[in-house]
Amino acid sequence: MKIAGRATLALIAVLALCLGAFSAEAIAGKKKKTVVVYFSGSPKFNKGGKVSAKGSLNTATACKPSRGMRLQLLDSTGTVIATLDGSTSDSTGNWSLSGQLPNTLSPTGTYSVRVKAKKRTAGKFVCMAGVSTPAPVPASSL
């Protein structure tokens, strides 16, 4: 009788571990990739250093609305040196950002801008962060 009790207890422990593993997977959610794309002709730079960018998110429908978006300035190594603007995407995943380049940039430096979509949880989905392709800042804008 003692052996049967121990076997039952061991079986319950194994089932609890399996159930816990499946629960952890369910809590973690399904990861969805995010691709940030510019609309044609975007981003735009003017001679005064103003940058404006418009585009959309290519991701699961649940991941499109209310995503935190950032317009970032990068140096030649790809390091973020400034965040020029921040906003959220609309219900269809479209976004619009604009900002002013800092006056402290070297006219001989190589800079670029990119747009980043921040990570977000939407229901059972984990919407991964995503970034656009860096767009070079023209020297005439510095």
Protein Blocks (a to p, Z undefined) as FASTA:
>chain_A
ZZmmmmmmmmmmmmmmmmmmmmmmmmnopaddddddddehiacddfkopacddddddddf
klmgopacddddddfkopafbdfbdcdddfkopacddddddfkbcfkbccdddddddddd
ehjbccdddddddddddfklZZ
